[in-house]
Amino acid sequence: MIQAVDYVFKICAATYGAAWDRSLGSAPIADSKTAWLNALAPFKNSKKRIVWALENLPEHCPNPRVFQALCNAAPAPDVPMLPEPKADPARAAAELAKLGHIITAEKTSPHGMKDWAHRLKERDAHGEKLSSYQRMCYQTALKETA
């Protein structure tokens, strides 16, 4: 990880010049590098984030915390995914057959998929107490105004 800190210092020195030297201040270089080492420690197994941060440096010299936040902002790596398993045609047909009554009911119902709205409207018409939300839902579905 020390090599990573040295590399970051090298790139920042080349990028920012004298401003980089001024940003380090009068603290001993070993202390500065220790602060940077601590900031980069979470990325010891993801050096691509450090490289991304170096490729996207801000206009002004970053301190260890700013650079760490920049590393955290790096896009997630592309993870290869396993291929989707193929469906068993026989099992898929059996599961769809279980839902056949829904499709049949939709085709035979005079209201299609809005049977629920018509049922609520009918309950409301017979004096059953409905919430204002239930009333609003069936009226919206049936495009009625209150």
Summary of the structure (lengths in Angstrom):
residues: 146
radius of gyration: 32.1
end to end distance: 69.0
largest distance: 85.3
contacts: 309
relative contact order: 0.08
helix: 67%
strand: 0%
